[in-house]
Amino acid sequence: GEDVEQSLFLSVREGDSSVINCTYTDSSSTYLYWYKQEPGAGLQLLTYIFSNMDMKQDQRLTVLLNKKDKHLSLRIADTQTGDSAIYFCAETASGTYKYIFGTGTRLKVLA
Amino acid sequence: EPEVTQTPSHQVTQMGQEVILRCVPISNHLYFYWYRQILGQKVEFLVSFYNNEISEKSEIFDDQFSVERPDGSNFTLKIRSTKLEDSAMYFCASRTSGNQPQHFGDGTRLSIL
């Protein structure tokens, strides 16, 4: 069945780059997404990538997709304390628009 | 920027009572969703809704759950007889068409006593 896995925690120093990883199992996934959840808040769309792309860059965010290994990563350049949050990756499989979410990675940025 | 709004932000209900969670999707969106997140667990899909009918639902979405779009703006999730295990954060989402991403509300925290 469909499953999306992420490491639970990541701690980085302010100004460093953060890399959050995600693996998924459904090879028919068409789109993959990254959402950010701050404490007590909803899910904020950060970026998304179509499965026929390898990379997408949007300001400080870079998404890399390795479709062969079913591996997705989100790199945040120059990480700031305001980036501290939980980051979820999600996929949609072919033929459905429901999202399958990962476990979420809690990013802590140290000043 | 338009956003999905959910009310109430926190709902406390006695077990066995009915509860209705409300959502106002973004106005030109056509597809609507409910997800839930039990504390410490993954965000799980419940149901999708399009053209006034359910298009897909998960195993969680049993006969105790129902959704409705009673007018042109609201999208509601009703739980008929709540159980302790229904305690969770419930998220509403909407999207336009094609492969556009879903936009989420801030959620309703449902606490069943």
Interface residues (C-beta under 8 A of the other chain):
Chain A: T30 Y31 Y33 Y35 A41 G42 L43 Q44 L45 Y48 F50 F88 A90 T96 Y97 K98 Y99 I100 F101 G102 T103 G104
Chain B: V4 Q6 Y31 Y33 Y35 K42 V43 E44 F45 S48 E56 S58 F91 A93 R95 N99 P101 Q102 H103 F104 G105 D106 G107
